[in-house]
Amino acid sequence: MRSPYQEKIEKFWSDNNRMPTYSEMMKLFGFKSKNAVFKVVEKLIEAGMVAKDHLGRLMPTDSFGEVPMLGLV
């Protein structure tokens, strides 16, 4: 199941063709601190949805935007 944070980042990506900054994610998620955004980003990195490039910027991974499969039919 996709998180609401992932859906908001994917929507931002499709609208702007780039990943949001931490400040933009604060507004997207309704957070008051960048530390809260940092924690969400760390969870998305652990899940393999996003990664950081050599400069520390977020970038989508191959599994970004995919709907997870629960099984085969």
N, C-alpha and C positions, 0 to 999 in steps of 0.2 A: 504494500500500500504506500502510495506517495504521500509525503508530508505536505502540509499547506505551504511551508517555506519553499520546498522544492518547486511546487506549482507556481508560486509567485516569481521565483528566479527564472523558471522556464518561460513564463509570460514576458518578463522583462527582456530576456534573450531574444524571443521571437519578435518583439516590438522594436528593439534597438540594435539587434545583431551584435551585442557585446554583453559581457557580464556586468552586473551592477557593482558599484563601489560599496565599501562598508557603510558610508554615510547614506547612500541610496537605499541599502538594505535596511538600515534603521527606520527609514520612512516607510518602506514596503511592509515591514513586519510590525510596525507600530512600537518599536523599542525606544527606550530613552538612553541607552548606552551602547557603545561599540563593542563592549565586552560581551554583551548578550549576543550580538551578531557573530562575534568571534566563536562563541561556543556552538552556535548553529552551523557555521561554516566548518568547524572541526568535525562535527557529526556527519556532514555531507561529504567531507573528504574521506572519513572512515568508511562510509557506505559506498565510496567509489563513484559518486555522482559528479564531483568536481575535483580539480587538482590545482596546484599552484605551479606557475612557470618559474624560470630561473630568476625572475625579478620579484617573485612573490605575488603576482597578479593571479586572480582566479581565472580558470579556463575550464570549459566543459570537457568531460571525458567521453569515451565512446558510448557509455551507457546513459549519458545525459539525455533526458526526455523519453527514455523508453519506459513502457509500462511493464512492471514485473509480471512474469508468468507464474500462476499458481499451480499449474499442472497441464497435462496434455489431454486432449479430447479424443 
